[in-house]
Amino acid sequence: MIPVYPEPQTVNPAPDVSATPPCPHFGPCGGCQLQDLAYPAQLAQKAEQLRGSLAAANLALPALQVHASPPLAYRNRIRLSLAQVEGGLRAGYLSAPAAGRHPEFVPITQCPIAAPILWAAAGSLVALINETPAPWLRNPRFKLDQVELFTTADDSALQFTLYLRSSTHRLHQIAAAFTALCESLRARLPELAGVGIAILPPAQPGRSRRAEIQRSGPAWGSPGLKYTVQPSVPELEPLTYWVPRGAFFQVNRFLLPQLVGLVAANRVGTLAWDLYAGVGLFTRALAPSFTRITAVEIAEPAFTALASAKLPNRHAVKDTTLDFLHSAVLQRDRPDLIVLDPPRTGAGPEVCSLLGRIAASTLIYVSCSPETLPADLGALAACGYAIAELHLLDLFPQTTHIETVVILTRPDQEA
């Protein structure tokens, strides 16, 4: 049974006084830049930043609706660095690098923004390795580098990904020892459903982690988790997703119901498109209300999860959004609704131009970047779209990150 979390409310934030950071690692860690502000002040700062960036694009804006989140324990996923400190393995984060310097490892004792089970699980892993250091984990050919942890909204199941740096392809050598490690860890963590190893190349100075290509290594247990979301609107049933280990999924377990409700509630029609669909967060919510829904995703393992979802009216397309739209324009498809949730780089002018040519009556843009959003909205406005609703969802409290949901309509198609 999924417990009832505090229901986030749409609020009108007002500035407040500064606050004592709830985390002892505030500053050196660099991951939570706003912990010294009271939560209402954080919301006010983000709202001002979003309004300012959009106003600079000369867009006609409706009132901004701000959706708050419980400010702590909200993350269902964290990724920690691992390093030897004073003879023992420690978990931590990399500091924000100073000018001309590389990030430094900051060992931590807690992470207040993470679901409590995540930090407890990381602690159990580190303690187990320190207590019984297996030979393969001391082998210089297999260097422990990071661990990613993902949990369900109710903390009932947990996934690990261990990142090793290695140049060898002889991974069968560590399979048995890895299984033994997982079984020992499961004895301490009954919620542990599965663990996988991802192999990274040897570290190179100046190379970003995001640019690294990983290889799959040995695995134990389930390859993913079933994650249930109860949308915040009564007309939507509980939604269960298969999230493979390593696939993208939104991290705020408290605001996911509102996000899904905002996108899917009261949307009906013949055809809907879900672009940059991931594992199908919005696809599954929209499917009962549309005769057909096309979901477009290029990344693995998200596409495999999307394609395997048992939705008879869902058509999964493995393609980039840009290539899909080029084909759709030629086929003269005309959906009633388009949802797009692009990465931080935004949709871009070509995608926006194609969306303007397709001219769906309603377009919902879910953005994680206030830097790229204004240009995309400006391009869509030039194609005839108007902003009907503007929502700021605080998916990342204590940080400067902003998530925006923009609902656009075409006045020329209104009844």
C-alpha atoms as one frame of an Amber mdcrd trajectory, in Angstrom:
protein
   0.000   0.000   0.000   1.324   3.423  -0.930   1.243   5.829   2.026  -0.423
   9.215   1.694   2.220  11.910   1.509   1.515  15.560   2.300  -0.459  16.867
  -0.672   1.406  19.728  -2.384  -0.725  22.793  -2.946  -0.718  25.530  -5.544
   0.653  28.530  -3.670   1.426  32.192  -4.132   4.911  32.377  -2.638   6.024
  35.327  -0.577   9.565  36.205   0.450  10.625  34.936   3.871  13.679  35.115
   6.108  16.806  33.064   5.713  16.962  29.606   7.234  19.475  27.315   8.903
  20.501  24.752   6.276  19.093  21.330   7.220  22.167  19.559   5.835  25.592
  19.708   7.540  27.260  19.481   4.121  25.649  22.638   2.726  28.300  24.652
   0.892  31.107  22.155   0.283  28.728  19.663  -1.347  27.360  22.235  -3.787
  24.296  20.176  -4.700  21.655  22.182  -2.806  22.321  25.852  -3.419  19.237
  27.308  -1.660  19.232  25.596   1.732  20.033  28.850   3.489  16.670  30.281
   2.345  13.339  29.472   3.964  11.227  27.430   1.611   8.743  30.238   0.751
  11.723  32.396  -0.203  13.058  29.629  -2.455   9.723  29.492  -4.268   9.612
  33.268  -4.605  13.130  33.353  -6.072  12.329  30.649  -8.614   9.049  32.287
  -9.595  10.802  35.613 -10.120  13.505  33.960 -12.224  10.956  32.162 -14.423
   8.785  35.265 -14.904  11.853  37.312 -15.755  13.196  34.898 -18.336   9.824
  34.589 -20.061   9.079  38.315 -19.903  12.394  38.997 -21.658  11.054  36.972
 -24.599   8.077  39.354 -24.935   5.533  36.571 -24.413   1.958  37.181 -23.304
   1.798  35.352 -19.985  -1.099  34.223 -17.793  -0.767  34.195 -13.998   1.994
  31.869 -12.830   0.756  28.991 -10.669   3.411  27.675  -8.290   3.168  24.126
  -6.944   5.137  23.501  -3.770   6.681  20.235  -2.634   7.632  18.903   0.770
  11.141  20.384   0.827  13.020  17.351   2.176  13.115  13.566   1.602  11.559
  14.003  -1.837  14.098  12.329  -4.143  13.448   8.760  -5.253  16.891   8.537
  -6.911  20.407   9.642  -5.954  23.809   8.999  -7.497  26.764   9.049  -5.138
  30.479   9.051  -5.774  32.622   6.458  -3.989  36.194   7.005  -2.847  38.744
   5.748  -0.350  39.160   8.160   2.561  41.595   7.371   5.387  41.692   3.706
   4.478  37.969   3.133   4.153  35.361   3.441   1.422  33.113   6.497   1.737
  30.106   7.761  -0.215  29.663  11.397  -1.140  29.205  13.973  -3.857  31.570
  15.936  -6.051  31.840  19.590  -5.094  31.007  22.386  -7.497  34.403  23.089
  -9.115  36.073  26.426  -8.566  37.412  28.282 -11.595  40.256  26.334 -13.166
  39.960  23.442 -10.714  38.496  19.949 -10.858  35.578  18.931  -8.597  36.648
  17.480  -5.258  35.133  14.483  -3.474  33.053  15.455  -0.426  32.270  12.503
   1.858  28.841  12.852   3.466  27.034  11.413   6.475  23.493  12.217   5.342
  21.445  13.564   2.412  18.236  15.201   3.687  16.668  15.663   0.233  16.782
  11.896  -0.473  14.139   9.379   0.539  15.517   8.037   3.855  15.858   4.496
   2.521  18.315   5.689  -0.149  20.908   7.016   2.252  20.356   4.075   4.620
  20.955   1.701   1.697  24.107   3.533   0.611  25.377   3.315   4.174  24.691
  -0.424   4.278  26.592  -0.949   1.028  29.633   1.022   2.194  29.632  -0.681
   5.603  29.434  -4.150   4.034  32.341  -3.464   1.677  34.450  -2.020   4.502
  33.683  -4.937   6.833  34.364  -7.698   4.318  36.463  -6.225   1.499  36.234
  -8.712  -1.342  39.404  -9.290  -3.396  37.718  -8.187  -6.636  36.864  -4.814
  -5.085  40.517  -4.352  -4.136  41.700  -5.315  -7.611  43.030  -2.171  -9.369
  41.453  -3.384 -12.609  37.988  -2.850 -11.076  37.799   0.530  -9.368  34.545
   1.406  -7.573  33.516   4.850  -8.775  29.810   5.545  -8.151  26.547   4.022
  -6.987  23.054   4.997  -8.125  20.060   4.118  -5.961  16.390   4.225  -6.985
  13.352   3.483  -4.831   9.615   3.275  -5.275   7.411   6.044  -3.899   6.537
   3.963  -0.832  10.110   2.739  -0.144   9.007  -0.872  -0.628  11.578  -1.793
  -3.295  15.067  -0.626  -4.149  17.497  -0.834  -7.073  21.267  -0.291  -7.173
  23.639   0.363 -10.036  27.325   0.013  -9.171  29.684   1.892 -11.493  33.140
   0.388 -11.886  36.005   1.849 -13.860  37.803  -0.825 -15.842  39.371  -1.432
 -19.228  38.997  -5.216 -19.095  36.225  -7.135 -20.850  36.731 -10.276 -18.762
  33.805  -9.544 -16.462  32.957 -13.212 -15.874  35.802 -13.205 -13.362  33.796
 -11.146 -10.914  30.299 -12.595 -11.465  30.303 -15.065  -8.557  31.830 -12.581
  -6.102  29.345  -9.931  -7.200  26.424 -12.310  -6.578  27.754 -13.053  -3.089
  27.979  -9.318  -2.369  24.360  -8.797  -3.479  23.084 -11.701  -1.372  24.850
 -10.320   1.695  23.436  -6.876   0.994  19.919  -8.297   0.590  20.197  -9.791
   4.081  20.664  -6.258   5.420  18.190  -4.624   3.018  15.058  -6.742   2.487
  13.767  -4.086   0.057  16.641  -4.705  -2.356  15.147  -6.012  -5.616  18.098
  -5.879  -7.988  21.656  -4.701  -8.582  23.583  -4.211 -11.791  27.147  -3.295
 -12.644  27.910  -0.608 -15.228  31.470  -0.440 -16.533  32.962   3.000 -17.168
  36.269   3.656 -18.952  39.314   4.653 -16.906  39.040   8.239 -15.723  40.633
  10.931 -17.841  41.274  14.521 -16.666  38.874  17.010 -18.199  36.400  14.431
 -19.472  32.848  14.917 -18.246  31.060  11.958 -16.723  28.078  12.741 -18.928
  30.172  12.058 -22.026  31.275   8.627 -20.875  29.946   5.522 -22.603  29.162
   2.698 -20.201  29.014  -1.066 -20.719  26.713  -3.494 -18.964  28.289  -5.891
 -16.498  26.968  -8.684 -14.278  23.487  -8.273 -12.787  21.570  -9.782  -9.879
  17.856  -9.886  -9.172  15.200  -7.857 -10.967  16.281  -5.571 -13.855  13.874
  -2.823 -12.796  11.109  -1.672 -10.460   7.352  -1.277 -10.680   6.608   2.315
  -9.695   3.041   3.385  -8.864   1.774   6.962  -9.143  -1.620   8.051  -7.826
  -2.517  11.137  -9.921  -3.787  14.129  -7.990  -7.118  14.211  -9.838  -9.904
  11.700  -9.067 -10.733  10.904 -12.692  -7.323   9.256 -13.216  -6.722   5.754
 -11.867  -3.477   4.726 -10.140  -0.745   4.229 -12.745   1.974   1.583 -12.552
   5.176   1.895 -14.595   7.998  -0.501 -15.298  11.222   1.458 -14.771  14.308
  -0.483 -15.938  17.494   0.031 -13.990  19.188   3.146 -15.347  16.165   4.533
 -17.223  15.137   8.143 -16.681  12.196   8.755 -14.353  11.152  11.956 -12.577
  12.778  12.146  -9.136  10.244  13.977  -6.939   8.052  11.259  -5.434   5.737
  13.837  -3.829   4.989  15.985  -6.908   4.707  13.235  -9.502   0.935  12.953
  -8.867   0.462  16.665  -9.606   2.693  16.566 -12.671   0.764  13.656 -14.178
  -2.560  15.240 -13.232  -1.676  18.562 -14.852  -0.756  16.906 -18.134  -3.442
  14.225 -18.349  -6.570  15.448 -16.563  -9.532  16.384 -18.812  -7.626  15.596
 -22.031  -9.721  13.659 -24.538  -9.589  13.068 -28.270  -8.802  10.734 -31.119
  -5.007  11.002 -31.349  -2.317  12.164 -28.896   1.463  12.258 -29.236   3.887
  11.900 -26.350   7.282  13.183 -27.543  10.491  12.446 -25.603   8.265   9.883
 -23.882  10.799   8.100 -21.666   9.228   5.021 -20.068   5.784   6.467 -20.783
   4.983   8.632 -17.746   2.384  10.634 -19.672   1.568   7.966 -22.257   0.035
   5.645 -19.691  -1.979   8.454 -18.105  -3.349   9.706 -21.448  -4.056   6.316
 -23.064  -7.538   5.759 -21.542  -8.788   9.093 -22.922  -7.611   8.801 -26.540
  -8.439   6.378 -29.307  -4.741   6.233 -30.247  -1.570   7.500 -28.633   1.870
   7.583 -30.266   4.875   7.634 -27.925   8.294   8.606 -29.300  11.578   7.778
 -27.551  15.113   7.059 -28.778  17.032   6.190 -25.593  17.512   2.761 -24.140
  16.478   1.196 -21.807  13.526   3.598 -21.676  12.233   2.640 -25.124  12.174
  -1.069 -24.298  10.034  -0.344 -21.228   7.790   1.941 -23.275   7.312  -0.624
 -26.032   6.556  -3.429 -23.590   3.739  -1.559 -21.832   0.453  -3.422 -22.340
  -1.589  -0.608 -23.855  -3.547  -1.758 -26.925  -3.965   1.755 -28.333  -0.313
   2.770 -27.831   2.063   2.923 -30.784   5.711   3.129 -29.679   8.205   4.696
 -32.093  11.961   4.419 -31.566  13.195   7.611 -33.151  14.333  11.093 -32.363
  11.527  13.599 -32.009  12.968  15.641 -34.883  12.994  12.706 -37.331   9.545
  11.589 -36.226   8.114  15.059 -36.843   9.705  15.270 -40.280   7.874  12.058
 -41.233   4.642  13.155 -39.569   4.540  16.400 -41.540   4.796  14.449 -44.785
   2.048  12.059 -43.656  -0.156  15.004 -42.667  -0.937  13.572 -39.228  -2.934
  15.948 -37.034  -3.186  14.972 -33.339  -5.590  16.588 -30.903  -2.877  16.833
 -28.242   0.926  16.878 -28.254   2.956  16.518 -25.059   6.703  17.152 -25.192
   9.219  16.805 -22.381  12.621  17.568 -23.960  16.026  17.465 -22.234  17.745
  20.585 -20.902  18.835  21.552 -24.399  15.179  22.233 -25.193  13.176  21.309
 -28.274  14.999  23.692 -30.588  13.815  25.878 -33.488  13.396  23.062 -36.028
  11.194  20.950 -33.755   9.126  24.009 -32.848   8.706  24.926 -36.520   7.471
  21.420 -37.325   5.087  21.503 -34.368   3.719  24.763 -35.737   3.104  23.159
 -39.130   1.311  20.200 -37.546  -0.850  22.647 -35.549  -2.357  20.439 -32.858
  -5.091  22.302 -31.007  -3.381  21.787 -27.611   0.319  21.471 -26.882   1.750
  20.790 -23.409   5.423  21.624 -22.955   7.144  20.171 -19.870  10.474  21.956
 -19.418  13.409  21.407 -17.064  15.322  24.441 -18.355  14.232  28.071 -17.943
  17.242  28.969 -20.102  16.013  27.217 -23.266  12.262  27.486 -22.639  11.786
  31.167 -23.668  13.234  30.662 -27.163  11.086  27.576 -27.735   7.942  29.325
 -26.531   8.759  32.317 -28.703   9.062  30.045 -31.739   5.752  28.372 -30.921
   4.080  31.755 -30.423   5.296  32.778 -33.884   3.509  29.670 -35.207   0.171
  30.725 -33.722   0.244  29.280 -30.202  -0.759  31.216 -27.094   0.105  30.347
 -23.502  -3.126  29.387 -21.732  -1.623  28.148 -18.442   1.773  28.491 -16.825
   2.839  26.243 -13.926   6.037  26.090 -11.902   6.388  22.696 -10.216   9.120
  22.684  -7.597  10.450  19.211  -8.382  13.867  20.088  -6.919  13.499  21.932
  -3.580  16.696  23.322  -2.044  18.236  23.639  -5.531  18.082  26.252  -8.290
  16.488  23.831 -10.787  13.070  24.799 -12.162  10.431  22.564 -13.775   7.750
  24.283 -15.843   4.535  23.014 -17.404   3.176  25.261 -20.150  -0.203  24.594
 -21.735  -0.500  26.178 -25.176  -3.553  26.479 -27.409  -4.275  27.927 -30.821
  -6.802  30.773 -30.601  -7.645  30.279 -34.298  -8.991  26.811 -33.445 -11.085
  27.723 -30.435 -14.820  27.220 -30.754
